[in-house]
């Protein structure tokens, strides 16, 4: 395993009319090397997004991002940077974690009605860094903990993950139109 080093997340991928923000924790080694969200070949994110939003790996990375944006879906990570050895969320040195400026993003994108945390680490980091502020300043937000699409999450089958993500991206969950799912 590589020695622990400070790693940094990517910029948010977001359109002006985004309604759902999917939050990861921190890109893994494969994603950092490729400079692409969810680049590990066994991560099921793009397979799930293919089924729900037409944003599959058969498309170029740019076209996948555009398909998500057309569907009202944005991507970002809770953490801006952290010290971590390797790719596993369990290896994040939490005292080193610095969050992204999520409140600023939400103030500029008022149409966002749902935050979908891709796994427990993203959800825990969101609560740790922003829990009180989100409840106070953005009480309308629906915050969901979804099963991680990471290959490390082998306890959930692909079918169960797909069902959970489909429910989260379903237009029925919000009064505003979401064109994924």
C-alpha positions in Angstrom: 0.0 0.0 0.0 1.1 3.5 -0.7 2.2 5.7 2.2 -0.3 8.1 3.6 -0.4 11.4 1.6 -2.7 14.4 1.4 -5.2 13.8 -1.5 -7.6 16.4 -2.9 -11.1 16.0 -4.4 -12.3 17.3 -7.7 -14.4 20.4 -8.5 -18.1 20.0 -8.4 -19.8 18.9 -11.6 -23.0 20.9 -11.4 -25.4 22.6 -13.8 -27.4 25.7 -12.8 -30.7 23.7 -12.5 -29.3 20.8 -10.5 -31.8 19.3 -8.1 -29.9 16.3 -6.7 -26.3 16.4 -5.4 -24.5 13.1 -5.1 -21.8 13.3 -2.5 -18.9 10.9 -2.2 -16.3 11.1 0.5 -13.0 11.4 -1.4 -11.9 10.0 -4.8 -9.9 6.8 -4.7 -6.5 6.2 -6.3 -7.9 5.1 -9.7 -10.2 8.2 -9.8 -7.3 10.5 -8.8 -5.1 9.0 -11.5 -7.8 9.3 -14.2 -9.0 12.6 -12.9 -12.6 11.2 -13.1 -15.3 10.6 -10.6 -15.8 6.8 -9.9 -13.0 5.7 -12.3 -12.3 2.3 -10.6 -13.4 -0.3 -13.1 -15.3 -2.3 -10.4 -17.1 0.7 -8.9 -20.7 0.3 -9.8 -21.6 4.0 -9.9 -21.5 4.4 -13.7 -23.3 1.1 -14.3 -26.1 2.3 -12.0 -26.2 5.7 -13.6 -26.4 4.0 -17.0 -29.6 2.3 -15.9 -31.1 5.3 -14.3 -29.8 8.3 -16.3 -28.3 6.9 -19.5 -24.8 7.9 -18.2 -23.0 4.6 -18.7 -19.4 3.7 -19.5 -20.1 3.3 -23.1 -20.1 7.1 -23.2 -17.1 9.2 -22.9 -16.5 10.7 -19.4 -17.6 14.1 -20.6 -20.8 12.7 -22.1 -21.6 10.8 -18.9 -21.3 14.0 -16.9 -23.5 15.8 -19.4 -26.2 13.1 -19.1 -26.2 13.5 -15.3 -26.5 17.2 -15.6 -29.3 17.0 -18.1 -31.1 14.8 -15.5 -30.6 17.4 -12.8 -27.9 15.5 -11.0 -24.6 17.0 -9.7 -21.5 15.3 -8.3 -19.1 16.4 -5.6 -17.3 15.1 -2.5 -17.9 16.1 1.1 -14.2 16.4 1.7 -11.9 18.8 -0.1 -8.7 17.0 1.1 -7.5 14.5 3.6 -4.6 12.3 4.5 -5.1 8.7 3.3 -3.1 5.7 2.3 -4.6 3.9 -0.6 -8.2 4.2 -1.6 -10.3 2.9 1.3 -12.5 5.3 3.2 -11.4 3.5 6.3 -7.9 4.7 5.7 -8.9 8.4 5.9 -7.2 10.2 8.8 -10.3 12.0 9.9 -8.4 14.7 11.9 -6.7 15.7 8.7 -10.0 16.0 6.7 -10.9 19.4 5.4 -14.4 19.8 3.9 -15.5 21.3 0.6 -17.5 24.5 0.9 -20.9 22.8 0.6 -22.9 25.6 2.2 -21.6 28.1 -0.5 -22.5 25.7 -3.3 -26.0 25.2 -1.8 -26.5 28.9 -1.5 -25.7 29.3 -5.2 -27.8 26.3 -6.3 -31.1 26.8 -4.5 -32.9 24.3 -6.6 -31.1 21.4 -4.9 -33.6 19.5 -2.8 -31.7 16.3 -2.1 -28.3 15.2 -1.0 -27.5 11.6 -1.8 -24.5 10.3 0.2 -22.7 7.5 -1.7 -21.9 5.4 1.4 -21.6 5.7 5.1 -18.3 7.6 5.1 -19.7 10.4 3.0 -22.8 10.6 5.2 -20.8 10.6 8.4 -18.5 13.3 7.1 -21.5 15.4 6.0 -23.0 15.2 9.4 -19.7 15.8 11.2 -18.8 18.9 9.2 -22.3 20.4 8.3 -25.0 18.7 10.3 -26.2 21.6 12.4 -25.7 24.2 9.6 -27.7 22.1 7.1 -30.6 21.7 9.5 -30.6 25.4 10.3 -29.9 27.0 6.9 -31.3 24.3 4.5 -34.1 22.6 6.3 -35.8 21.7 3.0 -33.0 19.3 2.0 -33.7 15.6 1.9 -30.5 13.9 3.0 -30.2 10.2 2.1 -27.6 7.6 3.0 -27.2 5.3 0.0 -25.2 2.1 -0.3 -21.7 2.7 -1.5 -21.1 1.9 -5.1 -17.5 1.0 -4.2 -16.2 -2.5 -4.8 -15.4 -2.5 -1.1 -19.1 -2.7 -0.4 -19.6 -6.3 -1.2 -22.3 -6.9 1.4 -24.9 -5.3 -1.0 -25.7 -7.0 -4.3 -25.8 -4.9 -7.5 -29.6 -5.4 -7.6 -30.1 -4.0 -4.1 -27.8 -1.1 -4.8 -29.7 -0.3 -8.0 -33.1 -0.5 -6.2 -31.9 1.9 -3.5 -30.4 4.4 -6.0 -33.5 4.2 -8.2 -35.7 5.1 -5.3 -33.4 8.0 -4.3 -33.4 9.4 -7.9 -37.1 8.8 -8.4 -39.2 11.9 -9.3 -41.8 10.7 -6.9 -39.6 11.6 -4.0 -39.8 15.3 -4.7 -42.3 17.8 -6.0 -39.7 19.0 -8.6 -39.0 17.1 -11.7 -36.0 14.9 -11.9 -35.5 13.1 -15.2 -33.3 10.3 -13.9 -34.9 6.9 -12.9 
